[in-house]
Amino acid sequence: MKPTKRVIHLGSSTLALAIAAHVSVASAQAPAQGGAASPATPAQSTTDEPVAPPIPTNAQTADAPAGAQVTTIEQPASEPEAAQATDDAGAGQDIIVTGTNISGVKPVGSQTLAIDRSQVLATGYTNVNDVLQTIPQVQNNPNSGGSGPVYRQGGTAGYGGNSTQGTAINLRGLGTSATLTLVDGRRVVPSGAASTFTESIQIPVAALERIEVVSDGNSAIYGSDAISGVINYVLRKKFDGLEVSGRDTFNRYNNVWGVSVTAGKSWDTGNIIVTYDHEDRDPFTSGRSKFLRRDLTPLGGVDSRANNATLGVSTPTLVTGGNGVPYAYYTIPTNAAPGTTFAQLTPGANLVDQSDFTDFVGRQKRDQAAVFINQDLTPTLSLYLESFYTKRETSSRSYGNSRVGNNVLVCQGSPYYINGAPASASAANADCGGALAQTVAVDPITFFGGPSVTKNPTETVSVTGGMTGHLPNRWNIDTYFTYAHDSTCGICNFDNNANGAALAAQITAGRINPYGNAPLSSEQYATFLGTNTQYSYNTFVDSVVKLDGPLFSLPGGEVRTAFGGELAYNRQHLRNGSNNAFENDRTNNNFAITNDSTTQRSTASVFAELFVPIVGSDMNVPLIQELNLDAAVRYDDYSDFGGTTNPKFGATWTVNDFLSIRGSWGTSFRAPALTDTNPNNYSSAVIGLPFANNSGRQDIALLYPGFSSTYILLGANRDLRPETATTWSAGFDVKPAGSGFRFSGTYYNTHYSNQIVGQNVGLFLSNPANAALYSQYIQPVSNPANCVNGNPATYDPRLANFIAANPALYNTPVLSACTVGVILDARNANAATTFQDGLDFQTFYQFETGFGRWNIGASVTKILNQTLQQVPGGATVNVLDTYYYPVSLRGRGQLSWNLGGLGVNAFLNYTGSYTNTIPITGRDQTKVPSWKTLDIGITYSVPRTSGVLGGVRLSANFQNITNEDPPLVLTQAGANYGAYDPSNANILGRIVTFQLTKAF
């Protein structure tokens, strides 16, 4: 049987992406699903205009049909390179498209950006996350609320909300949760433990055919999460032979090497392709970079080696102060014996820089595999199996123990209690049974036997089995079933997690000297060290049935539709265990499960889409070559919070072969993650905390002047609703006939409401205006005189009912519940509203000379406005170009040249300036300058048909070839983020990658 080209729509768009350079334009008129040929209608036709000059790349960079909104980001380095990258293209190539469910139509309204395989190779990056970071629409700020986890490698020591050390994509800077990530148009299993995200490194580059990006709302097609856009990884489907690749990447601080193998085999009725990739990354400590040290005084910053009760020391140091008393430090004599007095201590501390012992990037090993099998059962029925797998192990070192840092308590009654020295009786002294205690900072490298090591193993598997078939009258059916599972450990400290109470007990008993200068014995470590784990298991099951085909014909062409349904199931199981698990006997150092929680949801969805060609090219309407409309709607019913309906409308007006105009409007949503709504995943109550009260409210009692006793609840919230957004866009595409020039411009507008954010509890009672603004989160409490702590029946019913309705996983009693005068509800809430609008531009020009082929291109995003309203009724603040929020201007330009097998690519990257709005306390806000870097790639490729060296590809890529430092950014958060802004720059300097590939 002769292979035919088929179009597979797995909830996806853009027919034009798939014509191989060596396949004639006329071949695009082949039947969409590999069935019998049929006359092309205006709705399905491709342009008869020849490509001039021809683009020597794979299918995705060939000219799209007139009016198709497909823009390639960059162009490949050389013709042989493209040929090698697309030896598996052409006849028999399956076409996955993004943004529509209807086969055989052009994309309508929204623009799709495509990065094909040769373009991915030209960037020099070795994982898909880094490739996507080159797109100007991708930002790295925490989220649209300016806080929350930042899912990127590096800078995650101490977690910062990214406990699993994962990566995720943030389109438009509206938050990673607002970007939907797909593989071949299908949803993937979420990852994460205490919070949920979609890991961006889903597949290895060796398995990738292309990446498609739709930076527009798409819930009408895909459902939840597609607010700012969709990322779709399309796997290679066709390859015959064996391809082996080795790579090595190094920068100022570490080395990353990897190997990959791809093998494929085709037969008359099907094919198989298998890819395996291994990557090994060296660690490096923060202290190796001047931007990441705790002592930033050489850069004009502050020295944070000692920050209140947190300090790095080389010798034991008594820490005094707190609770309004200034902190002071006193060096204790090494190996001080029992009976040491305060007079024997030396004022000050022998400081060390904690960054020298803390990994910025931990050691990591990653193994990935992908398998695609296709088998035609009959000329009209095909089965396929697709699977991908990732196993990642990350190991990170940090200064101080994971549980207690490097502070130990010396309880009153211990022989090592320092006579005459200040002591305290605070909540932390529960480790001393409520007795007075002294805090001593120790050298953790000596005392605990080395840096603390946190491991983050992650394993993901996804298997999809599907069937595509062709029904009478050119109708198609597509159905598939996916099972996917992700397991990860957010925090795994094996045998190095300190039980503070058990350690204090050993010091009190005189069995451990906290002032020693030698590691303890294994028997001593066994008395207080143990294991702390946070395992999370995410399961995703998805089944889809979709039909599409023609309804009837209009003068402009065929009206086509698609409709179908989807059933999905999501489950998260979180299991925490620790050697700090025994509340009644805190000194018990045995391991026990502290939390075992499962939450789940099911979703039933129906969807429909209608394509209507109003005007066709053969109607000869003045100024309208084609006018196509598309309408889509989707209803999703969630078992935990109900249903939501989202429509989208699009239109494309092709004026002529030179100009087309497009626009779209729709609504989108994001369902709260299971981790957002499950208090047993994370919730915490602080009971009886004295809290500054300047609200002026007479119904909130004062504990003492200016302060009230509070019950503060943090974490997940069962009452969360979906986030919602309204998006629209309008744009144009220019393509002069007979020219290699292309230009596209798009205006987009996003109004993002009901965003789930944690409220800033510090504002609730700060003044009367804020007390009124946040009144829905404030409940006055008036406990009766006969209130008995621990007996809710005696509490004010408002407090008792709130505690019963919202139990906290973790409770921290500061004072008794009976002292509480007000409840402050600081849980996640649907509170924030963000507005963003902006412009996207892409341009590309290709021309031939007597000395090779040249390509010039650029992609630029300019955000015009971004405002944030943190709470309904609150002030609307302009946050654009401020710290934590998106930078308004980002761009990437390209100049490439190729001649024969040699190609050179140059990329100029630009991130605009913005304001440091959180400067060091006491200093003025400053302007952070723009950051510009230059990338150079050199490639030599040999076609597979050229003898013994055929299929060889050699490449050398240099990111930031001039070794530019990031702009200096000194902030209040400098102790955590150093002297630069990791959202808009990196500290790696020049990154060099060498890669050798041989295809057999």
N, C-alpha and C positions, 0 to 999 in steps of 0.2 A: 504494500500500500504506500502510495506517495504521501509524504507528510504535507500537511497544509497548515497555514497559519490560523491560529484560533485566538479569539479575544475572551479572556476570563474576567468577569466582573464580580468581584467579591466585595461589593459595597464600594465601588470605586469609579474614576472618570478619564478622559483624555485619549481618545483613539489615536490621535496623531503621534503619539510618542514612540511608535513601534516600527518604523520602516527602516530597515537596515540600509546602509549606504550602497551596498552592492545589489540591493533589490530595487527593481524599477518602481517608479511612482505608481504606475498602473497596477502593480501587485497589491496596493493598498485596497483595491476594490474587490479583493478576494472575500468570500463569505465570512461574516464576522465570527462564526463559531465552527468553521471548518466543514459546514454542510455544503449542499449543492450550490453552485454559483447562481446568482440572481442579478437582474439588472439593478444597477446602482440608482438609488433615488437621490434627489437633491440633498436630502437629510444625511445621506451616507457618503456622498461623493467626495473624492479628493480633488485637489486642484490639478489641472493639466499643465500648469505653468512649470517649466523645468527649473530645477534649482540652479542658480547661477551666482557665484560659482558653486560646484558641488561641495558639500561638506563631508570630508573624509572621516566620518566617525560612525559610531554604531547607530542603531535605529533611533535612539532618543534625541540625536542632534540633527537628524534629517529634517527638512522643512515640514512643518505641520500643514494640514489642509487650511485653506483660507478661512480665517475667522477663528481658528482654534487658539485657545488662550494657553499656549505652552511656551515657556521661556526657559532656555537653558542658561545656567548660571555662568559656566565657563566652558572653554573649548579645550580639547586634548592637545597634547604636545606634538604628536607626529602621526602620519598616516599609518606606518607599520604598527605603531603602538595601538592605534584604534583598531586596526585589522586584527591584531592579536586579541584585543579585548572583546572582539565581536565575532571571532571564529565560530562561536556557538549561536550566532544570530541568524536571521534570514528565514528561509522556509522552515516551517515547523516551530518557529518561535511563538510561545504564548505571550499574550499582551495583557498585562495587569494595568488597570487604569484607576485613577483616583478622583473621587468627587461626584460620581453619578452611578446609578444602578442600571442604566439603559445601554444595551449593546448597540454599536454601530452609529452613534451620534457624536457630534463634536461637543466639547465641553461648552457650557453655556454660562456666561455671567462672571464666574470667578477665574482668577488666574492660577495656573499651576506652574510651579518652578520645578525643573527636573535637573538632577545631577546624574549623568550617566556614568557607567563604569570607568570609562577612559578619563573622565573628568575627576572622579574620585582618586584615581591613580596619580593624576597630575598634581593634586594638592600635596602629595607626599605624606599625608596623615595615614596612620595605620589602624585607626578604629573609626567607626561611623559617627561617634559622638564628636570627635575632633573635626571631622569633615563638616558636620552641621554647624559647628561653631564659626565657620567661615562665612555663613550666610548673614548679611546685615540685619535681617529680621529677628535673629536669635540674640537674646540678651541673657545676662547671667545674674541679674539682681535677685534677691531672695524671693519675693513675690510682689504682687501689686499692692499689698499692704505694707511693704517695706520691712517685713520680718519673716521668720519661719526658716525651715531648712533650706540649705543651698546644696543641691545634689550635684556635686562635682568632685572630682578627685583632687586631693591636696587641700590644705587649710582646714582639715576636718579633725585635727587633734583635739580631743575633748568633745568630739562629736559635733557640737553646734547644731544639733537637730538631725544630722545625717549619720546616724549611728551605724548604718550598714555600709558606709563608704561607697554608695552608688552614684550613678550619673543620670541626669535627666535633661530634657530640652525645654527651654522657656521661650516660646515664640512671643514676640512683642513685649516681653518683660511683664506679662500679666500673670505669671506664675506657672510652674511646671504642671500643676494639676489642671490648667486650662488648655494644655496642649495634648492632643490625642496621638499616641504612637501606635502604628499598625505594622504588621508584617504581611505582605501580599494582600493588603486590604482587610485583614482580620485583626480583631482585638487580641492583645496578649495579656498574660496573667500579671497582676500587679505584684510589686515587691514591697519590702519594708516591714518594720516591726511596730514601733510606737507610732509611726506615721506611714502613709502609703504613697508610693510614687510608681511610675513606670520606668524601668531601667532602659536607658537609651541604647546601650551596647547590647542589642538583642542578637545580632548575627555578626560573623566575621566579615571583613571586607572581601575575602576570597570568595564568599558565597553571594556577594551582592551584584545584582545587575544594574540597579539604579536606585536613587532616592527621589521621591516626589514630595513636594511641600505645597500645601494649600493653606496660605495664611489668611483664612477667612472662616467664619462660623460654618459648621457643617453638621449640626445635630439632626437636621432633617434627613441626612443620609446615614449617619453613624450613631446617633444617640449621644450619650453623656460624654463630657470632657472636651468636645471639639468646639471650644469657645474662641480661642485665638487662632486655631488652625489644626492641621493634620500633618503628621510625618508618616510617610509610607515607605517601608523598605521592601523593595521588590527583589526576590531571589532569582539567581540564575536558574534557568529551566532547561537549557540545552547546551551540552558540551560533550564532545567525543575525544577521548584521550586522557592524558595525565598531565597535570600542571603542578609543579613544585616551586615554592617560593621561600626565600629566607630574607630576613630584614634585621637591621640593627639601628636603633635610635639612641642618640645621646645628647645631653645638654650640659650645662654647667655643673650639675649635681648628681645625675644618675644615668643609668643605662637601661634601655628596654629592648629586648630582642625577641624575635618570634619566627615561627615557621608555619607554613600552611601547605596543604595538599588538597587538590581537587581532582576527582576522577569522574568520568562520565562515559556512558555507553548508550547508543541508540539502536533500536531495531525497527522493523517495519511498522509495528503498531504501538511503539512506546519508547520510553527512555528512562534512565536513572542518572542522577548526578549526586555525588557525595563530596562534602567539604569538611576538612578538619583543620583547626587552627590552634596553635599554642603560643602563649605570650608570657614572658617572665620579666618582671620589673624590679629593679633594685630600689631599696629605700634611701631616703636621705633626711637628715635632721634639719629642723628649722634654723638652727644656729649657723649653718653654713651660708645662709644668705643674710646680708646686712639688713635687708628689709624685714626679716622675721625674728630678729633678736628681741629679747625682753628689754635690754638696755639699748634704747634708740637715741641716746644723747649724741652719738657721732653724726646722726642725721638731723639733729635739731629737735628730736623728740624727748620723751621722758624715760627715766630709768624705772621700769616696773618689776625689777627683780624682787623687790619687796613691796607688796601691795596689801596693806592692812595685815590680815592674818595669813596671807599667802606669800611665801618667800622661798627662794632657793638658797640653801646654805651648804657649806662644806663641813661645818661642825655644829653640834647640837646648840640650839638657841631658844631661850625662853621668850615667848611672845606674850606681851601684856597689853591691856587696853581693850577697846571696844565698848559698845553701849554708851557712846558719847565721850569716852575717855580716849585721848590720842594713843595710837599704838606706839609701843617702844620695844626694843629688842636687846637681849643680853646674852652674850656668848657664855656657854657653860664649859667648864674645863673638860677636856676629853677624858673619858673613863672616870668621870666624877663618882666618888664613892657615896654611899648613904650618909646622910647628915650634912651634905653640902648646904651652905648658907647663901643668902642673897648677896652678901658682901663679897663672896668669892667669885661672883660673876663679873664679866667685863662688858660695859655698855657697848652696844652695837652688834652687828652680825657679820660673819665672814660669808659674803654673798657669792653665789654662782649664778650663771644664766641658765634658766630651765630649758631654754631653746636648744641647748647643746645636747640634751638628752631626750628630746621630743621629736618624733617623726612628723615632717610636713607631708611627705608621701611615704606610706608604708610599703613593705615588701608585698608583691602581689604575683600570683600565678593564675592565669586564666586559660581554660580549655573550652573550645566551642566547636560544635559540629552542626551541620545542616544536611538534610537528605530530601531529595525530591524524586518521586517515582510517578510516572504517568503510563497508563495503559488504555488503549482504545479497545473496547469490547466489541463494538460494531461501528460502522461508519457514522452513527449518530449518538453513540454513548461512550463516555470515557470515565475512567476512575483515576483518582490521583491520591497520593499519600505524601504529606509534607510534614517534616519534623525538624525542630532545631533544639539545641541543648547547650547550656552554659554551666560551667563550674568555675567559680571564682573563690580564691582564698586570699584574704588580705590580713596582714599582721603588722600592727602599729605599736611602736614603743612610745612611752610617755614618762615624763618626770613625775615622780610621786606615785603612790599606790592608787589603783583605780577607785578604791572606796574611801580611804582616809586622806589621800594626798600624801603629804609628808609631815603632817601634824599628829602627834600622839598626846594622849592625856595622861598626866601623872596625878592620880587621885590623892586627896588628903588621906593619910593612913599608910601610904606607900613609903618605904624607906628612902625612896628617891625624891620624895616631895621636898622642895627647896624651902627651907625655913626662912621666914621673913619676906619671901617674895609674894607679889600680888597674886591673888587667885580669883576665881569667878564661880558663880552658881547660875549657869545658864541652861537653856534647853539641851545643848550639846552634852552637858554633864550627866545626862541620863546614863551614859556609859559608865559613870561612877556612882550609879544608884542615887543620884541627886546630891551627892556630896560635893564639896568644893574641889576644884581641879585646876591644874596649871597646864597650859598648852606649850608643848615643846616641839619646835621644828627640827627634824632630823635630816641627815643626808640619806635619801631613800636608796641611792645606789648601793650604799654600804649596809644600811639597816635592813632593807628588804631584799638584799641580794641581787640588785640590778634594776633597770628600768621596768616599769609595769608594761606588760604586753597584752594588747587586746586583739583578739582574732575575730574576723568577720567572714565566716564561710557562707557562700551562697550557691545554690544549685537550682537551675530552672530547666524544665523540660516541657515541650509543647508538641503535640501530635494532632494533625488534622487529616481526616479522611473525607474525600468529597467525590461528587459525581456531577458531570456536566452532560447535558443531553440536548438534542435538537428535536423539537416537536413539529407537527404539521404547521404549515403556513408561516414558516420561519420564526416560530416561537422557540425560546430557549428556557431550559431549567437548570438551575445551579443550586445544589444543596451540599452542605458539609456539616461535619461534627468535629469539634475541637475539645480536647482535654489538655489542660496545662496546669502545672504545679510549680510553685516556687517555695523553697525553704531557705531561711536565712537566720543568722544569729546577729541581732542588733548589738549586743554586748556579750562577748564571751571572754571572760577572764578565768583561765584554767589554773587552779592551784596558786594564784597570786592575788586573791581578793582578801583584803584584811578585814577581820571582824574587830571593830574598834573597841567594843566592850570586852571581848575576850582578851585583846591585847592589854587593855587597861587593867584587867584582873591579874594578868601575869606580872605586870609591872608593880601592882599593889602587893602581890605576894612575894616580890623580890626575886622572881625567877628570871626576869629580863631587865637588863640595865639599859635604859633608853639613851644613855650617854656614851655607849661603847663605840669603838672605832673599828670593829671587825664584824663581819656577817655573823648572824646567829647560827646555831646548829639546826639541823633538820628537825630534831625533836622540838626545839623551841618554835620553829616556823609552823609545825603541825598544830600547835595550840591555838593559833589565831589566823592562819592563812587557809583559804579554801577556794571554792569555785563560785562564780556568779555568771548566770546565763540568761539570755532573753531570746528564746527561739520563737520564730514565727513561721507559720505554714499557710501559704495562700493557695487556694484551689480555684480554678476557673473552668467551667464547662459551658460550651456555647454550641447551639445548633441553629442553622439558618436554612430556609427554603426561599428561593426567589425565582420568579418567572418574569420574562420580558419578551416583548415582540411588538409587531406593528398592529395598529387598530384599523386605520383607514387612511386614505390619501386625500390631501388637500392640493390645491394648485402649487403650493410651495414645497410639497413633498409629503412624506409619510409621517403621520402622527404615531408615535411609539410610546409605550408605557412599560413600567416595571412595577411589580408589587410583590410582597412577601411578608414573612414573619420570622421572628427570632425568639428563642428561649435561652436565657442565660442564667447561670447559677454561680454565685461567688461566696467563698467561705474563707474566714481567717481564724486560725487557731494560734493563740499566743500562750506561751508557757514560760514563766519566770521561775528560776530557782537560785538559791543563794545559801551561803553559810552564815548569813546574818538574819535568819528567818524566825528566830524564836523570841517573841515579844515578852513572854513571861520569864525567860532566862536568857538575857541578851548575851551572856558569855558562852552559851552553847554554840560550839563551832561546827556542828554537823550540817550537812547539806540537806535542804528541804525545799519542796515546791512552795513558792509563795503566791503564785497566781496561775490559774489554769482556766483560760477563757476562750470560748468559741462564739463567733457571731457569723451570721450568714444572711444572704438575701437572694431572692430570685427575681428575674425581670422578664416580662412578656412584652414583646414589641410587634407592631405592625407598621408597615411603611409602604408608600406608593410614590411614583414619580411619573410625570407626563411631559413628553417632549412634543412641541408644536411648531412646525416650520411655517411661519406666516408667509414669507416670500422666499422663493427659490431663484437660483441663478438663471434659469431658463424662462422666467416670467418677464424679463426685460423691463423691470420697474426702475425708473430713473433714481439714482443715488441710493438704491437698495439692491445690492447683489444678493444678499441673504438677510433674513430677519428671523431668528429662532428664539423661541421662548421655552422655558423649562420651569416646572413647578414640582416641588417635592414636599412631602409631609410625613412625619413619623410620630407615632404615639408609643410611649414607654410607660409601663405600669410596674412600679417597684413594690415589692411585698412589704417594705418597711415604712414608706412614706407616701405612696399613692402614685398618681399618674401625671404625666406632662406631655403636652403636644407642641411640636415645633415645626413650623413651615419654613420653606425657602423658595424664593422666586429669582430667576435669572433671565437675562436677555442679552443676546449678541446681535449687533447690527453690523454686518459687513457692508461697508459703503462701496468698496471696490477692491481690486487686488492690492491697493496701496494702504488702505485704512480700514480698521474695524474698531467698533466701540462696544463696550460691554458694561454690565452692571448687575448687582445682586442685592437682595435684602433677605434677612431671615432672623430667626431667633435660635438661641442655643442654650444649653444648660450643662451644669456639672452636678451629678449626684454626690452627696456627702460620702466620703470613703467610710468603709466599715470601722476604720480606726477613729474617725471623727465622731462617731455616734455611740461608741461602746465605752462606757465609763470603766469597765473592767480591763480595758486596754491601757488607758492612762487617765487617772483623775486624782486630784490631791486636795486635801482640805487643811488649812492652817487655822487652828482653833485658838481663839483668845489672843490674837496678835494685836498689841497696841499699835494703832494706826493714826497718823495725823488727820485730824478732823477740823477742817476750816469751812465746812459746808454751811454753817449757820442754821442747820436744821435742828429745831428744838425737840423733835421726836427721836433723836439719836442721842442716847445718854453718853456722857463723857466718863471715861475711866479715871482720868485725872486731866487737869487743864490742857486743852489742845489735842487730846488723844482719846480715841474710843477703842474698846475691845471689839475685835472683828472676827467673823467667821468667813474666811476667803476660800472659795471653791474654784479650782482650776481644772482644765482638761476637756475631755469629751463631753458631748451634749446630745442626749437622745432626741431632743426636739428640733434638731437642725432640719432645714428644708434645702431644696436644690438651689445652687447659685444659678442666676439667669443672665442672659445677655441678648441685646439686640445689635446686630451688625449689618452694615451695608457698605458697598464699595462701588466705584465707578472708574473705568479706565479705558485706555485706547491702545492699539497696537499698530505700528507703522512698519510696512514691509515693501519698500520700492521694488517694482518688478525688475528682474534682471540684475539685482544688486545683492551683495552679501551683507547689506546693512539691515539691522532690526532695532526697533526702539519701542519700549512699552512704558506706560505710566499708569499708576493706580492711586486713587484716593480711597482710604478706608476710614471707617467710623465705627467705634465700639463703645457701647454703653453697658457696663458690667455691674450688675446689682446683686444684692443679697450675698455678698462675698463672705465666706466663713473666715473670721479672724478672731484671735484672742484679744480681748479688750485690755487697755492699759489701766489696770486697777488703781494705779497711782493718781489718776485724774478724778476718780469718782467723788471724793470728798475734798478735793483741793480748793474749791471755792464754791460759792452759791450757784454760779452759772453752770458749772460742771455737774454739780449735784442735781440740778434740774435736768440737764441734758442726759445724764446717765441714770435717771430715776428708775427706769425699768430694771436695772441691775442692782438696785439698793432696796433692802427690806429692813426697816427698823425692828429691833427686838427688845422686848421688855420682860425679862425673866422675873418670876415672882420671888418673894423673899424666901419661900420654902424650897427653892430650886436645889436639887441634889445632883451634883455632877455625876454623869454616868447613868442617870435615870431620866430618859427623854420624857416620861410621863409628867415630870415636874417642870419641864421647860415651858417657855412661851410656845404655844402651839405653832406659831409661824416658824420658829427655829426647829421644833421637833418634826413638823411636817416636811420642811425643806430637807432635813437630813435623811428622813425616811424615803423621800422621793428621789434624792440624789446622793446615794451612798458613794463615798470616796474610797478608792483603792488604797490610797496612802493617807494617813492622818498624822499631823504634827501638832500636838498640843503644846501651846506656849503658856496659856493660862487656861483655866477651866471653862467649859461651855457655859457655865452659869454666869460668867462675867460678860458674855457676849452682849453687845448692844446693837449690832447691826450685821446683816448678811451682805457681803459683797460678792456678787455672782460674776466671776471673771472667766467663765468657761467660754469655749469657742461659740460664736454666735453669728447668725446671718445679719451682719451689721454694716459692712463697708460698701461703698459704691465708687467705681472707677470709670472715668471717661477718658478715652484716648482716640485721637485721630491723627492721620499722617499720610505721607506720600511714599510710594515705592517706585523706583525707576530702574530699568534694565536696558542696556544697549549693547550691541555687538556688531562688529564690522569685520568681515573677512575679505582678503584680497590676495591675488597672486602677483608675484614679481618674477623677474628672471632669476632671483636668488631665493626661491622658496615661497612658502605660503605664510601669511601673517594674519594674526587674529588680534583684535583690540576689543575689549569689553569692560563693562563696569556694572555694578549693582549697588544701589544706594537706597537707604531708608532714612527718611526725615520725619520724625514724630513732631507734629505741630503743637499738640496740647496733651497734657495728662494731668488730670485733677483727681483728688481723693477726698471723699467724705467718709471719715472713719466710723461715724455712727449717725443714724437718721436724725436729722435736725441739726447736726453739727456743721461746723464751718467746712466749706469746700476749699481745699488747699491745692495750689499748683505745686506738684512734686517733680515735674520734669526737670532733668538735669540737676538732680540733687542726690546726695549719697543714699544708697540703698535702692534707688529708683532708676528707671531707664535713662540712658543717654540719648539725646534727640537725634544726633547725626552719626550714622555708621555707614561705611562703604568699603567696597573691595573692587579694585580694578585689576585688569589683566592685559598683558602683552605677551603674545607667544609667537614663535617662529618654528617652522619645521622644514627640513629638506631631506628627502630620502628617509633614512632610519633615525636621523638625529632631530631632536626637538628640544626647545628651551622655553620654559614658562617663567614669567615674572608676575608676581602678585603684590599689589600695594594695599595694605590694610589700614583703615582709618577709623579711630574712635574719637568722637568729639570731646570738647571740654565740658566741664560741669562744675558745680559748687560743692565743696566740702562743707556740709551743713552740720556736721558733728565734730568740730575741731576740738583739740585738747582744751580742757576747761581753762577759761581765762584768756583764750586766744580768739582772734577774729576768724570768721569764715574766710576761706580762700578759694581761689579758682584753680581747679585741677586742669593742667594743660592737656591738650589732645595727645593721643598716642598713635604714632605712625610706625609701622614695621614693613619690611620688604622681604618677600619670600622668593627664592629662586629654585627652579627645578630643571634638571638636565636629564634627558632620557635617550637611550639608544635601543631601538627595537629591531628585531629581525622577524619577518613573516614566518609562520610555521612551515611554509612550503620551501624554505630556502636551505635545504641540506642539513648538515649536522648541527649548525648553529641556529637552525630555524626554531622559532618560538622562544628565543632568548630575549629577555628585556632587562636592561640595566638602568638603574635610576639613582640619582643623588639629589636629595631635596634639602634645602636650607631655609627653615622658617626663622624669621628675624635675623637675616644674614648679617646685619650690621651690629648685632649683639646689644640692642637697645635695652636700657634699664626701664622699668615701669615708672610712670610719674610718681613723685613723692606725695603721699597722702598721710598726714598725721592726724589721728582721730582719738576720741575718747576710748574707742574700742581697740586701741593699738596693742594692748596686751594680748588680744586674741587674733588680730588680723595683721599685725605688724605695721609697716610704714608704707603700705600700698593698698590699693583697692582691688581685691581679687575678682570683683565682678567685671572689671573693665581692662585688666592687664594681667600679665603673669611675670614671675620672677625667674623664669627658666633661662632667659637669654637666648642665644643662638641654639636652635634645635636642628640636628643633622640626622638625616635618615638615608641609609644605603639599602638598596633592595635589589635582589637578583631573582629572576623568575625564568623557569624553563618549562615550556609546554612540549609534550611529546605526542 
